Amino acid sequence: MTTVWPAYSGPDDLASIEAVPVRDRHLPASVYELLRAAAQERPGSVAHLTMRDGTAWDAPVPRTHAELLEQVHRRANVLSDLGVGRTDVVGLLSVNTAELVPTLLAAETVGIAAPLNPALHEGDLAALLSRAGAEVLVAAGPELHPGVWAVARQLAVELGLRALLALRPTGSTGAGPDLEPVEGAEVAYLEELAAAASTELAAEPPTADDLAAFFHTGGTTGTPKLAAHTHRMQVLDAWDVALGASPDPDAVFFAALPLFHVNALVVTTLAPLMRRQCVVWAGPLGYRDPALAPAFWRVVERYRISAMSAVPTVYGLLSTIPVDADISSLSLAIVGAAPLPPAVARRWEEHTGLPLCEGYGLTEATCASARSFPGKGPAGSVGQRLPYHDVVAARVDPVSGELVVLPPGEVGTIAIRGCCVFPGYVVGRDADVPVLDATGKVVDGWLDTGDLGSVTADGWVRLV
């Protein structure tokens, strides 16, 4: 049997990795199979340490890999009891909290998860939930975020939802405040329902090509689109990310991005799970918590953080905070989701001694499709394509409509092909099954990213 973990320490390893077909990598068939394997191999090791907030960074709530699997089973069984099946959608509207990770994974286990940004306009949220056909909504409860809970109640009424389940703050004890009823919907704390549910999964586990999630994207010029993900997509992309991270099972990731974003799921949830590693989760405000930045270097020292992922503005902010702790454990700082200003990259490296690892990708290609190797590759590139991701510059023939791949180095539209390319946007439901459409976005198997750039013969991507 071929090893799952080939060497991947630099760009020259790409060819040898791809000499083995991806089907021979023996990757988990689904996110659920990944979760179960981690629990079987390292049941007692810590999977997550979740902060209540930035002021309580030194007193997080722990859960082991075995406990994570049990929490997913209990929540998955609750959703099944509410009628959620393989093609049914569970909306998730919440800031980060310890309950959210197992709830999202549970939704992917028995149905399709649709995590939504609580900051979106209520009309956009209603449109997205309606398009997805969601009848169950899990939301931040009144203790965790009163404003989000109020919006969730309105959505439950407007859309005639079957159930509205509330999440509580990390580390909550005792009973939560009474939840006002919503006519026609079951309203309850998910934690209470899960406590009474079985610890064994009742539903059939998903397969590789089952839909796992709908992630919204865009939204700057109208209602955001819902991009569909399969389990195969998420597993392969998480493996690609984990392949370039530390192989040490005791390495620790830091996570502070919101879970409605693919980076938080793929890079800081599933990739560490691939290596059976621990993730330290920030509180509900994530990197926006005003108490987190001043304590950040002590957090790195306290938990021996080895990897983190953030956007350029976060690295810019942290570069102004004096390093008042031992941060020698930090070996991988991933930056993406927005163009990286050279000044930010320079200041960060001068401040910490660690270069930033730039990533490039988009929701329609799962998450990451290219990564940099600091000090290697052509200047100005955003990275080399990841294993099993075909990335080219192309143009669409105006007569035939076919996609024409351009020679290496020539500027065109960046296009991506491979197992991580999405099956389409959600456009509605037919016979209670999601209807997907990739027309105009995927041509001849190539995803049109809309980004202009060039690609070298050995896969280095430069955006223009």
HELIX and SHEET records of a PDB file:
HELIX    1   1 PRO A   11  ASP A   13  5                                   3    
HELIX    2   2 LEU A   14  GLU A   18  1                                   5    
HELIX    3   3 VAL A   22  ARG A   25  5                                   4    
HELIX    4   4 VAL A   31  GLU A   41  1                                  11    
HELIX    5   5 GLY A   54  ALA A   56  5                                   3    
HELIX    6   6 HIS A   65  ASP A   81  1                                  17    
HELIX    7   7 LEU A  100  VAL A  110  1                                  11    
HELIX    8   8 GLU A  122  ALA A  132  1                                  11    
HELIX    9   9 PRO A  146  LEU A  159  1                                  14    
HELIX   10  10 LEU A  190  ALA A  195  1                                   6    
HELIX   11  11 HIS A  231  LEU A  243  1                                  13    
HELIX   12  12 VAL A  262  LEU A  265  1                                   4    
HELIX   13  13 VAL A  266  LEU A  270  3                                   5    
HELIX   14  14 ALA A  271  MET A  274  1                                   4    
HELIX   15  15 GLY A  286  ARG A  288  5                                   3    
HELIX   16  16 LEU A  292  TYR A  303  1                                  12    
HELIX   17  17 PRO A  312  LEU A  318  1                                   7    
HELIX   18  18 PRO A  342  THR A  352  1                                  11    
HELIX   19  19 THR A  363  ALA A  365  5                                   3    
SHEET    1   A14 VAL A  61  THR A  64  0                                        
SHEET    2   A14 VAL A  46  THR A  50 -1                                        
SHEET    3   A14 CYS A 278  TRP A 281  1                                        
SHEET    4   A14 VAL A 252  ALA A 255  1                                        
SHEET    5   A14 ILE A 305  ALA A 310  1                                        
SHEET    6   A14 LEU A 332  VAL A 335  1                                        
SHEET    7   A14 CYS A 357  TYR A 360  1                                        
SHEET    8   A14 ALA A 370  ARG A 371 -1                                        
SHEET    9   A14 GLY A 383  ARG A 385 -1                                        
SHEET   10   A14 TRP A 460  LEU A 463 -1                                        
SHEET   11   A14 TRP A 446  VAL A 455 -1                                        
SHEET   12   A14 GLY A 412  GLY A 418 -1                                        
SHEET   13   A14 HIS A 389  VAL A 396 -1                                        
SHEET   14   A14 LEU A 403  VAL A 405 -1                                        
SHEET    1   B12 VAL A  61  THR A  64  0                                        
SHEET    2   B12 VAL A  46  THR A  50 -1                                        
SHEET    3   B12 CYS A 278  TRP A 281  1                                        
SHEET    4   B12 VAL A 252  ALA A 255  1                                        
SHEET    5   B12 ILE A 305  ALA A 310  1                                        
SHEET    6   B12 LEU A 332  VAL A 335  1                                        
SHEET    7   B12 CYS A 357  TYR A 360  1                                        
SHEET    8   B12 ALA A 370  ARG A 371 -1                                        
SHEET    9   B12 GLY A 383  ARG A 385 -1                                        
SHEET   10   B12 TRP A 460  LEU A 463 -1                                        
SHEET   11   B12 TRP A 446  VAL A 455 -1                                        
SHEET   12   B12 VAL A 442  VAL A 443 -1                                        
SHEET    1   C 5 ILE A 112  LEU A 116  0                                        
SHEET    2   C 5 VAL A  89  LEU A  93  1                                        
SHEET    3   C 5 VAL A 136  ALA A 140  1                                        
SHEET    4   C 5 ALA A 163  LEU A 167  1                                        
SHEET    5   C 5 GLU A 186  TYR A 189  1                                        
SHEET    1   D 2 LEU A 211  THR A 217  0                                        
SHEET    2   D 2 LYS A 225  THR A 230 -1                                        
SHEET    1   E 2 TYR A 425  ASP A 430  0                                        
SHEET    2   E 2 VAL A 433  ASP A 437 -1                                        
END                                                                             
